Amino acid sequence: MERFWDKNNNYAAGIIHESTFWTLEASYRQHTIGSVIIFCKRPVEKITDLTSDELLDLQNIMKKYQDALDKIWQPDRYNYLQLGNALHNLHFHVIPRYKKDRTYANLNWHDPTFGTVPTWSKKEFDEELIIKIREEIKKVL
């Protein structure tokens, strides 16, 4: 399948799960631990252009992801952002939110804006860490 949102496959190592209509990927920008992006597999820009089957599949993949993270890092909330400013294909950034710090991969993960709009990190983590996060989620997905 062509990943038209990542034509050079720079971020393919983040792929966690593919459903019929969606691809779930660990974000290289881990705004908080467990941040992912859910990409629609067909070129579409608006939520209102999704079919009923695509919406149901999106709901299912969101539920599986939340259930997995609830087992691993127990987020206190989830923020779903659908912006489409730079990439015009429909996708959702999912940022788990944490009241208290988490430790993972010898790193302290702090959510400095819990309870408000999340911090938008531009820092990309190395592929080794993304693969580790991907595998952690896949184990319980």
Disulfide bonds with the S-S distance in Angstrom:
none
